Every structure is written in C-alpha cells, then in structure tokens.
Amino acid sequence: MATKATPWDIGRRELLRLAGAAGAGALLRPIRVFGAAATDAKPNIVIFLADDLGYAGLSCQGCQDIPTPHIDSLAANGVRFTDGYANHPVCSPSRAGLLSGRYQHRFGFEHNSGPERFAAGNFGLPRGEPTLAERLKTAGYATGMVGKWHVGFKEGLRPHERGFDFHYGFLSGARTYLPGNPDVDPLLRNGQPVTDEKEYLTDAFAREAVAFIERSKDRPFLLYLAFNAVHGPMEATRAYEERFPGVADPLRRTHAGMVAAMDDAVGRVLATLRQHHLEENTLIVFYSDNGGPTPQTTSSNAPLRGYKGQLLEGGIRVPFLTQWKGRLPAGKVYPHMVMGFDVHATALAAAGVPLPTDKPLDGIDLLPLVRGEAGGVAHDRLFWRAGQQHAVRMGDWKLVVTRGGAPELYNLSQDIGETTDLAAKEPATLAELQAAYDAWDAQMMPAQWVRQDARTAVGGRRQGAQPGAPAPGAGRLEEAFTAADKDGDGRLTAAEYPQPGVFREVDRNGDGTATLEEARAYFRARSRRQGGEQ
C-alpha cells in the first residue's frame, strides 16, 4: 500500500529536481533556509560572559584604543542594548542570576564567596534552582561550559554536576592566566585536575570551546563560555601586549592585551560556527557580569559614574549584545532596560522549552521585542541589592543607596552620569521608588553567607554563616574599611583611603593599594606609639 508523501519527501524531490537543473555541484553547496522552515531546527545557543569588562570596554561601545572587531561584529549583525544590566555589581551573584533566570536574592545568593578554602559551607547555587543547562538538557541539547564557574565548590554543585556534559575551567573567582604559575585554584576537566595546560588561559578556553562545537555540531548545543578576562590578575602575553605599542601606560597595555585575547577567542568561536554553516541557526549573546574596576585595571565605564562593587550605573550597566542571523535585525540599537537573567528566558524560548511555572523566571524572552513583534518594553522596573547598598530603576528614574549613604535619585534620560541628585527636589518620586524597592525586597531571602577570606575567616576556614551576619571579628576598623572600599575589591587606593595623608605609611609594601591587614598593622603600630592598643 502506498504511503502518503510527507513534506520532507516532497521537499527532497524538489531539491533533487533543482539540483539536476543547476548541476550536480549544487548539492555540494551549503543551503540557506529562511522563514518558517528555519524554525523547525532547534537553534544552538552560545553565551559569552566577560568578567569585569567596563561599559566602554569595546570599540562598539566607544573604546578608542582597543579594537574589538569580532565582538563588535555581534552588534553589527545583531542588536546592541544600550541599557543592558548585570544582575549584581560583583561576579558570583551576577552569574547565579544568569544561570537561574531569576533574581538570585530569591535564594539568598547575595555575596561573593571569597577563595574556596575560606568560603562559607553553604555557598553555592542551590540544587533546587535548575540551571539553564539542566533545562536545555531536557530538550535534547548537548551542553558545554568553558571558563570560570564561581557558583559552587562542593560535590554536587560543580558544572559537570549541574547540567553541563562538559566543563573545562576553574571553580573560583580568579586565577592566573599564565601556564606554569603556581596557583591554588586548579584547572579542571569535568572535576578532574588538569596539570599539563601550556597555553595562555584565554587562548586555552577558546581551544576548548571550539573543540566542544566540533564534537557537538550534529545536534543542538549550548555553549557557555565564561571568561575570566578581563578580571585580575593583570596578565597578558608579550604577543598580545605588543599589538598596542601606542599605549604608554603599562597597566593599560596589559589590559588591552587581555581584551584582545578575549576578542580573538570570540572570533575563533564565530569562525567555527561559520565553518560548519551553523551561524544562522545560533543565538549568540555577549555581556559582562558587572562593570569595570577602573582604578585596578584601567577599564572604562564612561560615560557612567561608579565602578564594580557599586550600584551606580558604572557598577551594573554593561556591554550587552545579541545576534541571530536571519532571525534578529542587524545593526539594531535597543534603548530599553534588559538584564542578565533575560538571557536565560530568551534561550529557553528560542529552544522551544516551556518556561517554568513552579518557580517563575524573572527574566523574559527578548526576541519578540527586538524583532518588533511585541509592544512595550522588556522591564518597567529592575532591582538590585548588595549588602548595605540597594537600587531600583523605574523608567528613566533611578534610586540608589550607597554604603552608609542617604538615598539618591537620578533621571537617567537627562543625567546618565548620575551627577545631579534630585532626591530633595522630587520627594514624591523618591518615595515611589523606595516603596517599589521595599515591596520587592520583602519577597527576597536574606543573604545566606558573607564573603570570607584569610582576614575574616575563623581558624583559617569557616564552615557556615548565619544569614546576613557580619564576618567574625568585624569591628569598627573593618566597617570603615568596607565603607571606603567603593569597588568591593578588598583593597583601598590612595583616593579611596579616608586619610590620604597617611596612606603611604599604611601601604607597607608600596604596591599602591592598602589591604585591611595593612590598615590593622598601621593602627597597631600607631597605638603602640601612643601607649595604647587597637
């Protein structure tokens, strides 16, 4: 009995007919499919996450001395979001927001961990919060992660145990880039130590990302390439630094080399997608986990005010780009608020995975908005909380409370640099935004740990923390130090130090920054000189 021809049979016959008319060589050329047929195949998803890249860190964002042609191509061939935000002003909570698709405060993920050996025992993305990789695996995706994890150290919380078929990278917040340098935070391949890495780390991450694509090209895949570039330590190869002979400042030249390596890595991934004719069926996103720590790395957040660790725009507004050739408009600029957790929801929607209903996402699918298929904006309000700091943006208005500071109010449409505080002139607007923040805050969980390191952990290691509790041994000096540490990097520059006149005495090793331990040593010595104790 004859069977009914399927659309595939009909399409195949038509393809063979056309090939015969055009010559046998036509079958050897790649076929580009547009329109409804293109939606039949699940798209690949590639997420590039930069580390500590400032708002003006790319040439497409206004950087003048560091060309970033490969990353810029995503803006040229896709969408650039002028008001793209990270979920948090420091690394770890921001990454938790991306991976969960929700405000990370809903599960108490509010602070970095500190080095693994000092981290609170309960640090990590809870098992009850599914990752993007875990959700996409249910839809048949191959899932790979390369790079910096920083959302869990313990068994059961590592990348290869949280939905990624493959991981190559490290678990902590920072490590050396140079092969052969001693480092307490090892490279891992699916949880097993790697001891033979010979390449500069950003180059190695590019190599591993390309290899994952090569292995996975015959099925839909998720690639999460989470760079540690351009986070410290400031290390670049001589070859990368030599691309910038006109940059006189040695620190800036190193930073430029680190950016160039990251741009090259993005370029290698894009070239591999093109080589296998995958680019037009791949949703690609690039953004940064937080703003740049300019005094430490020479990153630029211009024209924004503030740095990493702060809830001023410079700490949270970041470069944010997406490309999906043939499915998203090319060269479009989207001027409304989007946030890191939107990447999660957008990826699920593109893959045809239903959004969860038991724990609804805070992120939304951006695709209909940037294609012009839906009206309105992605978000009419967004919220941030980081210890003593909090912020809310509603439309053009932004409320921000810095550490120990009074509420400040800015109209970002008129004052993107947050230079003119309108709190006194607009008390009703200030009250409206604070009420919105209070309502949001009431739905969130208290912080479940605090950042810990050798200065704050008890007995060299601390196994747990009371939710929201200060670090043990914290006193007036530590509180003053934390309040002055505007970028949250654990060090004070001369400009940050409350008493600049004594900074040179405090900076005992002369490296241009003062640690809390150096401050303690200074006050102990001063106290001894004065006959007392600190």
Backbone torsions as a table, in degrees:
resi	resn	phi	psi	omega
1	MET	NA	130.8	-178.4
2	ALA	-68.8	140.5	177.1
3	THR	-96.5	152.7	-179.5
4	LYS	-71.6	134.5	179.6
5	ALA	-67.3	135.1	177.6
6	THR	-88.3	164.4	174.8
7	PRO	-56.1	-34.2	178.3
8	TRP	-64.2	-42.5	179.5
9	ASP	-61.7	-44.2	-178.8
10	ILE	-64.1	-44.0	-179.9
11	GLY	-63.7	-37.5	-179.2
12	ARG	-67.2	-43.1	178.3
13	ARG	-61.0	-41.7	-178.9
14	GLU	-66.5	-38.4	177.6
15	LEU	-61.2	-44.6	-179.9
16	LEU	-65.6	-37.4	178.1
17	ARG	-63.1	-45.3	-179.6
18	LEU	-66.3	-38.1	179.4
19	ALA	-63.7	-39.7	178.7
20	GLY	-63.4	-37.0	179.3
21	ALA	-70.7	-33.9	-174.8
22	ALA	-92.6	-12.8	-175.9
23	GLY	109.0	150.3	-175.7
24	ALA	-60.4	-27.8	-178.3
25	GLY	-63.3	-20.4	-179.0
26	ALA	-61.9	-31.8	-179.4
27	LEU	-68.8	-19.1	-177.4
28	LEU	-89.1	-9.5	-179.2
29	ARG	-89.6	147.1	178.9
30	PRO	-63.3	141.9	-179.4
31	ILE	-103.8	127.4	-179.8
32	ARG	-100.2	125.7	-177.5
33	VAL	-111.9	130.4	-179.7
34	PHE	-123.7	173.5	173.6
35	GLY	72.2	-148.7	-172.1
36	ALA	-62.5	-35.8	-177.3
37	ALA	-62.9	-29.4	-178.1
38	ALA	-67.6	-20.9	-178.0
39	THR	-80.8	-9.9	-176.3
40	ASP	-68.6	-35.3	-179.3
41	ALA	-89.8	134.4	176.9
42	LYS	-65.7	135.4	-178.6
43	PRO	-75.0	150.3	165.8
44	ASN	-72.9	156.5	-179.5
45	ILE	-132.0	125.1	178.1
46	VAL	-123.1	124.0	178.4
47	ILE	-117.3	116.4	172.0
48	PHE	-98.1	122.6	176.4
49	LEU	-117.8	114.5	175.2
50	ALA	-81.4	162.6	-176.7
51	ASP	-120.7	115.9	176.9
52	ASP	65.2	27.1	178.1
53	LEU	-82.6	125.0	-178.1
54	GLY	-72.4	164.2	-178.0
55	TYR	-57.6	-36.3	179.5
56	ALA	-101.8	33.0	-175.6
57	GLY	-86.4	-6.7	-179.4
58	LEU	-118.8	153.3	178.4
59	SER	-65.2	-30.5	177.0
60	CYS	-72.6	-9.3	177.3
61	GLN	-107.8	8.5	174.7
62	GLY	109.2	-1.2	178.9
63	CYS	-66.6	131.8	-174.3
64	GLN	-99.5	-25.1	-170.7
65	ASP	-110.9	-1.8	179.4
66	ILE	-130.1	100.9	177.9
67	PRO	-70.2	139.5	179.1
68	THR	-132.7	65.7	-171.0
69	PRO	-62.6	-36.8	-176.1
70	HIS	-71.5	-44.4	177.3
71	ILE	-67.3	-40.0	178.0
72	ASP	-58.3	-31.4	-178.0
73	SER	-62.0	-27.1	177.6
74	LEU	-65.8	-37.4	176.6
75	ALA	-71.2	-39.9	-179.6
76	ALA	-65.9	-36.1	-177.5
77	ASN	-98.9	3.7	-176.4
78	GLY	-149.6	-132.9	-170.6
79	VAL	-124.2	134.4	172.6
80	ARG	-110.3	126.7	-179.3
81	PHE	-97.1	114.1	-179.2
82	THR	-70.3	-28.5	-176.0
83	ASP	-116.9	49.5	177.5
84	GLY	-86.1	132.3	-175.5
85	TYR	-120.3	147.8	166.4
86	ALA	-83.4	156.1	180.0
87	ASN	-70.5	-16.2	-172.9
88	HIS	-161.3	157.5	-178.6
89	PRO	-83.8	-0.2	173.4
90	VAL	-132.2	169.1	-161.8
91	CYS	-61.5	-59.2	-165.6
92	SER	-64.3	-50.8	178.9
93	PRO	-62.3	-33.7	178.8
94	SER	-61.8	-41.3	179.4
95	ARG	-68.7	-34.0	176.5
96	ALA	-64.4	-36.0	177.2
97	GLY	-65.1	-41.2	176.7
98	LEU	-62.5	-50.6	-172.9
99	LEU	-68.9	-30.8	-178.7
100	SER	-92.4	-24.1	-176.2
101	GLY	77.5	12.1	-174.6
102	ARG	-134.3	162.2	168.0
103	TYR	-56.6	121.4	-177.7
104	GLN	-65.4	-16.6	176.6
105	HIS	-67.9	-18.8	178.7
106	ARG	-63.7	-22.3	177.7
107	PHE	-125.4	25.3	169.4
108	GLY	75.1	18.1	-177.5
109	PHE	-92.6	83.9	-170.4
110	GLU	-114.1	-14.4	-174.1
111	HIS	-133.3	158.0	168.3
112	ASN	-63.8	170.5	-177.7
113	SER	-92.1	-31.3	-160.2
114	GLY	79.7	177.7	179.9
115	PRO	-55.9	146.9	-174.7
116	GLU	-52.6	-41.0	-175.0
117	ARG	-68.6	-13.8	179.3
118	PHE	-112.7	-2.0	-171.6
119	ALA	-67.2	149.7	174.5
120	ALA	-58.4	146.5	-176.0
121	GLY	-63.9	-23.3	-178.2
122	ASN	-99.7	12.5	-179.5
123	PHE	-67.2	136.2	173.0
124	GLY	141.2	163.1	175.9
125	LEU	-74.4	116.2	-173.8
126	PRO	-58.8	148.0	179.0
127	ARG	-61.4	-25.3	-179.8
128	GLY	-76.7	-2.8	177.0
129	GLU	-108.9	98.5	-177.4
130	PRO	-60.6	141.0	175.3
131	THR	-84.4	165.2	175.4
132	LEU	-58.4	-39.5	179.9
133	ALA	-63.9	-42.1	179.2
134	GLU	-62.4	-38.2	180.0
135	ARG	-70.9	-40.6	-178.2
136	LEU	-72.8	-27.2	176.5
137	LYS	-60.3	-34.0	179.4
138	THR	-65.7	-19.1	179.1
139	ALA	-99.5	12.9	175.6
140	GLY	87.5	15.0	-178.8
141	TYR	-80.6	140.9	161.9
142	ALA	-77.6	139.2	-173.0
143	THR	-129.0	126.3	-179.9
144	GLY	-134.8	141.1	174.7
145	MET	-126.6	136.6	176.0
146	VAL	-130.1	127.5	173.8
147	GLY	119.8	-148.6	-171.8
148	LYS	-83.6	126.2	-178.4
149	TRP	-91.5	-74.6	170.7
150	HIS	65.3	26.9	174.7
151	VAL	-132.6	23.3	176.8
152	GLY	160.2	134.4	-178.6
153	PHE	-111.0	-32.8	-170.1
154	LYS	-75.0	160.7	175.0
155	GLU	-55.1	133.5	-177.1
156	GLY	95.4	-13.8	-177.2
157	LEU	-117.0	9.0	-177.3
158	ARG	-91.6	161.5	-171.5
159	PRO	-53.3	-45.7	-177.1
160	HIS	-71.5	-6.1	175.5
161	GLU	-107.8	0.7	-178.9
162	ARG	-121.4	36.2	171.2
163	GLY	104.4	-8.8	179.8
164	PHE	-92.5	123.5	176.5
165	ASP	-63.0	-29.6	-174.3
166	PHE	-143.0	138.4	171.9
167	HIS	-140.4	135.5	169.7
168	TYR	-133.5	119.3	-178.5
169	GLY	162.4	-144.6	-179.2
170	PHE	-142.0	163.6	-170.5
171	LEU	-96.9	-20.6	-169.2
172	SER	-91.0	-166.4	-175.9
173	GLY	-89.2	-21.0	-178.4
174	ALA	-162.1	152.6	174.1
175	ARG	-160.2	168.0	179.1
176	THR	-64.5	151.9	176.1
177	TYR	-94.3	-18.2	-168.5
178	LEU	-95.2	131.5	178.8
179	PRO	-65.2	143.5	178.2
180	GLY	89.4	-14.7	176.7
181	ASN	-73.0	136.4	177.0
182	PRO	-65.4	139.8	-177.9
183	ASP	-153.5	133.2	-178.9
184	VAL	-81.5	-10.1	179.6
185	ASP	-106.9	98.5	-169.3
186	PRO	-74.6	156.2	166.4
187	LEU	-74.4	145.3	-177.7
188	LEU	-133.1	147.6	169.2
189	ARG	-122.0	108.1	-175.4
190	ASN	48.9	46.5	174.9
191	GLY	87.4	-9.2	-178.0
192	GLN	-101.9	135.2	-177.3
193	PRO	-60.6	142.8	175.0
194	VAL	-109.8	123.5	-175.0
195	THR	-117.0	-0.6	-173.6
196	ASP	-118.2	21.7	-180.0
197	GLU	-69.4	127.9	-176.6
198	LYS	-112.8	-10.7	-174.5
199	GLU	-97.7	156.6	167.3
200	TYR	-53.6	136.6	-164.2
201	LEU	-60.2	-41.9	179.6
202	THR	-63.2	-37.3	175.8
203	ASP	-66.0	-39.4	178.4
204	ALA	-63.5	-39.5	178.7
205	PHE	-64.5	-38.6	176.4
206	ALA	-62.3	-44.3	179.1
207	ARG	-58.0	-46.6	-178.1
208	GLU	-68.9	-35.8	177.8
209	ALA	-65.2	-43.7	178.2
210	VAL	-62.6	-42.1	179.8
211	ALA	-63.5	-37.0	177.5
212	PHE	-63.5	-43.3	178.1
213	ILE	-61.2	-44.0	179.5
214	GLU	-58.4	-40.6	-179.5
215	ARG	-73.8	-25.2	-169.1
216	SER	-110.8	5.1	-169.4
217	LYS	-64.9	-17.3	-177.1
218	ASP	-92.9	7.8	175.2
219	ARG	-146.4	162.0	178.1
220	PRO	-64.2	143.1	-177.2
221	PHE	-139.6	155.4	168.9
222	LEU	-111.0	124.3	171.7
223	LEU	-116.6	118.6	176.4
224	TYR	-109.1	101.6	-179.2
225	LEU	-101.3	97.0	-173.8
226	ALA	-100.7	93.7	-178.6
227	PHE	-64.8	152.8	161.3
228	ASN	-97.0	-7.8	171.2
229	ALA	-71.8	133.5	11.6
230	VAL	-113.3	37.8	176.2
231	HIS	-67.2	151.3	174.1
232	GLY	-64.7	162.8	6.9
233	PRO	-72.1	151.1	-176.7
234	MET	-79.2	99.7	-175.9
235	GLU	-142.1	125.4	173.7
236	ALA	-138.2	155.5	175.6
237	THR	-72.8	159.9	178.1
238	ARG	-60.9	-38.2	-179.1
239	ALA	-61.3	-41.0	178.2
240	TYR	-69.2	-42.0	-179.8
241	GLU	-65.9	-33.1	-177.9
242	GLU	-69.9	-9.6	173.4
243	ARG	-70.8	-12.0	-172.0
244	PHE	-125.9	60.7	-178.6
245	PRO	-65.7	-22.5	-179.2
246	GLY	-83.5	-3.4	179.2
247	VAL	-92.0	111.8	-172.6
248	ALA	-78.2	-37.6	-176.8
249	ASP	-70.4	119.3	-178.0
250	PRO	-59.3	-37.5	179.5
251	LEU	-67.1	-41.7	178.5
252	ARG	-65.5	-36.4	179.0
253	ARG	-65.2	-39.7	176.0
254	THR	-64.3	-45.0	177.5
255	HIS	-57.6	-43.6	179.6
256	ALA	-61.0	-41.3	177.3
257	GLY	-62.6	-38.1	178.8
258	MET	-66.6	-40.9	176.8
259	VAL	-63.9	-42.9	-179.5
260	ALA	-61.6	-39.3	178.3
261	ALA	-63.6	-41.7	178.6
262	MET	-65.0	-41.5	178.5
263	ASP	-63.2	-41.5	176.3
264	ASP	-60.2	-40.4	179.8
265	ALA	-62.8	-43.8	176.0
266	VAL	-60.4	-42.2	179.4
267	GLY	-61.3	-39.3	179.2
268	ARG	-64.8	-39.1	178.1
269	VAL	-66.4	-45.4	179.7
270	LEU	-62.4	-40.4	179.2
271	ALA	-63.6	-37.0	179.0
272	THR	-67.7	-40.1	176.0
273	LEU	-61.1	-43.4	179.4
274	ARG	-66.4	-40.0	-179.8
275	GLN	-56.4	-36.9	-178.0
276	HIS	-101.4	16.9	176.4
277	HIS	55.6	41.2	-178.0
278	LEU	-107.4	-12.4	-170.1
279	GLU	-61.6	-36.9	-176.4
280	GLU	-78.2	-7.1	173.2
281	ASN	-118.8	37.0	-180.0
282	THR	-133.8	121.8	172.3
283	LEU	-84.0	123.1	-175.4
284	ILE	-121.4	134.8	176.5
285	VAL	-129.8	141.0	173.3
286	PHE	-132.6	128.4	169.6
287	TYR	-157.8	179.9	-177.3
288	SER	-114.6	148.9	-176.7
289	ASP	-72.1	-20.5	176.0
290	ASN	-170.3	177.6	178.6
291	GLY	-73.0	175.8	-175.1
292	GLY	-86.9	144.4	173.4
293	PRO	-88.4	76.6	-168.3
294	THR	-51.1	-48.2	-176.8
295	PRO	-60.0	-29.1	-177.0
296	GLN	-88.0	-30.1	-170.1
297	THR	-126.1	-8.0	-173.2
298	THR	72.3	10.6	173.9
299	SER	-58.0	158.0	179.7
300	SER	-124.6	132.2	174.5
301	ASN	-109.4	13.6	-177.0
302	ALA	-55.4	142.6	2.0
303	PRO	-90.6	23.3	-174.0
304	LEU	-85.5	157.1	175.4
305	ARG	-98.3	141.6	174.6
306	GLY	100.0	173.3	-172.6
307	TYR	-138.9	177.3	171.1
308	LYS	-47.3	140.8	179.8
309	GLY	90.9	-11.8	180.0
310	GLN	-112.1	158.3	177.5
311	LEU	-99.7	8.0	163.3
312	LEU	-65.1	163.0	-172.1
313	GLU	-55.8	-35.8	-178.5
314	GLY	-63.9	-19.0	179.0
315	GLY	-89.1	-19.2	-172.0
316	ILE	-130.2	-22.8	178.0
317	ARG	-86.5	130.3	-167.7
318	VAL	-138.0	163.0	170.4
319	PRO	-58.7	137.6	-173.3
320	PHE	-150.4	113.2	-174.2
321	LEU	-133.6	151.1	172.9
322	THR	-146.6	147.2	179.8
323	GLN	-139.2	137.7	168.2
324	TRP	-150.8	91.7	-171.3
325	LYS	-58.4	133.4	-180.0
326	GLY	83.1	-14.4	-178.7
327	ARG	-116.3	-23.8	175.8
328	LEU	-121.7	148.8	179.8
329	PRO	-64.6	150.6	179.5
330	ALA	-94.4	139.0	175.7
331	GLY	71.7	19.1	-178.7
332	LYS	-84.5	144.0	173.7
333	VAL	-113.0	122.4	-179.7
334	TYR	-103.8	116.7	-169.4
335	PRO	-96.1	15.3	-176.5
336	HIS	-112.4	164.4	-175.4
337	MET	-64.5	132.4	166.6
338	VAL	-135.2	165.1	-175.0
339	MET	-142.2	161.0	-176.0
340	GLY	-53.3	-37.1	-177.8
341	PHE	-70.2	-13.9	174.9
342	ASP	-66.4	-27.1	178.6
343	VAL	-60.6	-40.6	179.9
344	HIS	-61.0	-52.2	-178.0
345	ALA	-64.9	-38.8	180.0
346	THR	-64.9	-41.5	178.6
347	ALA	-62.9	-44.2	178.9
348	LEU	-61.9	-44.2	-179.5
349	ALA	-63.4	-42.8	179.3
350	ALA	-61.9	-35.8	-178.8
351	ALA	-82.1	-4.8	-178.8
352	GLY	75.6	22.4	178.9
353	VAL	-92.3	124.6	-179.7
354	PRO	-59.1	140.4	177.6
355	LEU	-71.5	144.3	-176.6
356	PRO	-66.0	147.0	177.7
357	THR	-109.7	-21.0	-179.7
358	ASP	-73.4	-38.8	175.4
359	LYS	-130.6	84.7	-173.5
360	PRO	-57.5	144.1	177.8
361	LEU	-74.0	149.8	170.8
362	ASP	-87.3	-25.5	175.0
363	GLY	-75.5	160.7	178.9
364	ILE	-129.3	162.7	176.5
365	ASP	-72.7	118.5	-177.8
366	LEU	-86.1	-14.2	-170.9
367	LEU	-60.3	-48.2	180.0
368	PRO	-62.2	-31.2	-178.5
369	LEU	-71.2	-46.3	-177.0
370	VAL	-75.2	-21.5	175.1
371	ARG	-84.3	-7.4	-179.2
372	GLY	79.3	16.2	-178.9
373	GLU	-87.4	-12.5	-179.5
374	ALA	-132.5	143.4	177.8
375	GLY	-86.1	-179.9	177.9
376	GLY	79.4	-163.4	-177.9
377	VAL	-124.7	165.3	-179.1
378	ALA	-63.8	-45.8	-178.8
379	HIS	-143.4	138.8	172.4
380	ASP	-94.5	-8.6	177.3
381	ARG	-158.6	146.6	176.3
382	LEU	-138.2	153.0	-173.4
383	PHE	-131.9	150.4	175.3
384	TRP	-139.8	146.1	173.6
385	ARG	-144.5	129.8	-179.4
386	ALA	-144.6	85.2	-179.2
387	GLY	63.9	-119.6	-178.5
388	GLN	-78.8	-2.8	-178.7
389	GLN	-104.6	147.4	167.7
390	HIS	-151.6	161.5	-178.9
391	ALA	-154.9	154.7	172.9
392	VAL	-144.2	138.1	171.5
393	ARG	-117.4	126.8	175.3
394	MET	-126.4	111.0	-176.5
395	GLY	61.2	-127.3	179.4
396	ASP	-86.3	-9.3	-174.0
397	TRP	-93.9	141.9	177.5
398	LYS	-136.1	129.2	171.5
399	LEU	-102.3	133.4	176.5
400	VAL	-139.5	134.3	175.0
401	VAL	-118.8	114.7	179.3
402	THR	-85.7	174.2	-179.3
403	ARG	-58.8	115.6	176.6
404	GLY	72.6	5.5	-176.3
405	GLY	-98.2	165.3	174.9
406	ALA	-79.4	156.6	178.2
407	PRO	-58.6	136.6	176.9
408	GLU	-118.5	148.0	-176.7
409	LEU	-130.9	131.8	-178.7
410	TYR	-134.4	147.7	170.1
411	ASN	-101.6	102.5	-171.6
412	LEU	-69.6	-23.0	178.2
413	SER	-68.6	-26.2	179.9
414	GLN	-107.4	-15.7	-170.8
415	ASP	-147.3	70.6	-176.6
416	ILE	-64.5	-24.5	-179.7
417	GLY	-86.0	4.7	178.1
418	GLU	48.9	55.4	-178.2
419	THR	-100.1	-23.2	-174.4
420	THR	-119.2	105.6	-179.7
421	ASP	-76.0	119.2	-177.4
422	LEU	-102.7	14.0	-175.8
423	ALA	-57.9	-41.9	-178.1
424	ALA	-72.8	-31.5	-177.1
425	LYS	-84.3	-22.3	-175.2
426	GLU	-127.2	62.3	-175.5
427	PRO	-63.6	-33.2	-179.4
428	ALA	-67.4	-42.7	177.9
429	THR	-64.4	-42.2	178.5
430	LEU	-58.3	-45.6	-179.4
431	ALA	-65.1	-37.7	179.8
432	GLU	-63.7	-44.7	-179.6
433	LEU	-69.1	-38.3	179.1
434	GLN	-66.6	-37.6	177.3
435	ALA	-64.5	-39.8	177.9
436	ALA	-63.8	-42.4	178.4
437	TYR	-63.5	-43.9	-178.7
438	ASP	-60.7	-39.5	179.1
439	ALA	-65.7	-41.3	176.8
440	TRP	-65.8	-46.8	-177.1
441	ASP	-58.7	-34.8	-179.0
442	ALA	-65.5	-20.7	179.2
443	GLN	-88.0	-11.4	-173.4
444	MET	-93.6	161.6	179.3
445	MET	-90.9	146.1	173.6
446	PRO	-61.7	157.7	177.1
447	ALA	-58.0	134.1	-175.3
448	GLN	-94.0	-4.6	175.3
449	TRP	-163.0	170.0	172.2
450	VAL	-121.5	157.3	177.5
451	ARG	-66.0	138.0	-178.1
452	GLN	-133.6	144.8	173.8
453	ASP	-146.8	-166.9	-174.9
454	ALA	-62.3	-23.1	-178.1
455	ARG	-82.4	-26.0	-171.6
456	THR	-115.2	-16.0	-179.9
457	ALA	-79.0	150.8	-179.4
458	VAL	-93.0	130.2	176.6
459	GLY	62.9	27.5	178.3
460	GLY	81.0	-12.8	179.8
461	ARG	-158.9	140.4	178.3
462	ARG	-125.5	126.4	-170.7
463	GLN	-86.0	-18.5	-177.6
464	GLY	-161.9	175.0	-179.6
465	ALA	-150.2	141.3	172.4
466	GLN	-71.9	140.4	-178.0
467	PRO	-53.7	123.7	175.6
468	GLY	75.8	2.6	-175.9
469	ALA	-75.5	147.0	175.4
470	PRO	-70.5	160.9	179.1
471	ALA	-65.0	146.6	-179.3
472	PRO	-61.4	143.8	179.4
473	GLY	80.3	1.0	-179.8
474	ALA	-67.6	133.6	179.8
475	GLY	-138.5	-161.6	-175.8
476	ARG	-63.2	-39.6	-179.8
477	LEU	-63.0	-44.7	-179.7
478	GLU	-65.8	-39.3	177.9
479	GLU	-61.9	-43.0	179.1
480	ALA	-66.1	-39.3	178.8
481	PHE	-62.8	-47.0	-179.5
482	THR	-62.1	-40.9	179.6
483	ALA	-64.2	-34.7	-179.5
484	ALA	-80.0	-21.0	-176.3
485	ASP	-79.3	78.4	-169.3
486	LYS	-66.1	-30.3	-179.1
487	ASP	-97.9	2.9	173.3
488	GLY	66.0	25.5	-177.1
489	ASP	-95.7	3.2	177.8
490	GLY	81.5	10.0	178.7
491	ARG	-139.7	150.7	177.9
492	LEU	-114.4	133.3	170.9
493	THR	-83.9	172.3	177.9
494	ALA	-60.2	-35.3	179.6
495	ALA	-68.9	-31.8	-179.6
496	GLU	-82.1	-27.2	-171.3
497	TYR	-67.6	130.8	-174.1
498	PRO	-61.5	-24.3	-179.9
499	GLN	-124.4	79.2	-174.8
500	PRO	-56.2	-27.4	-177.2
501	GLY	-64.7	-24.0	-179.9
502	VAL	-107.7	7.9	-172.9
503	PHE	-58.4	-40.3	-177.8
504	ARG	-63.1	-33.4	176.8
505	GLU	-69.6	-36.3	-179.5
506	VAL	-71.1	-41.8	-178.1
507	ASP	-76.3	78.5	-169.9
508	ARG	-66.7	-32.9	-178.3
509	ASN	-93.9	1.5	173.5
510	GLY	67.3	25.7	-177.7
511	ASP	-91.3	5.2	177.6
512	GLY	88.2	-0.1	176.3
513	THR	-136.3	156.3	179.0
514	ALA	-118.7	129.2	175.0
515	THR	-91.1	168.5	177.2
516	LEU	-62.5	-38.5	179.3
517	GLU	-64.4	-37.7	176.0
518	GLU	-65.3	-38.9	177.6
519	ALA	-64.2	-42.2	178.0
520	ARG	-61.3	-43.5	-179.4
521	ALA	-62.5	-39.7	178.7
522	TYR	-61.6	-47.5	-177.4
523	PHE	-71.0	-31.9	174.6
524	ARG	-63.5	-44.6	179.6
525	ALA	-64.7	-41.4	179.3
526	ARG	-65.1	-39.2	179.1
527	SER	-63.8	-41.1	178.0
528	ARG	-62.8	-39.8	179.2
529	ARG	-63.7	-32.5	-177.8
530	GLN	-92.1	2.1	176.8
531	GLY	83.7	15.0	-179.9
532	GLY	-127.7	-166.4	179.8
533	GLU	-132.6	147.6	176.4
534	GLN	-105.9	NA	NA
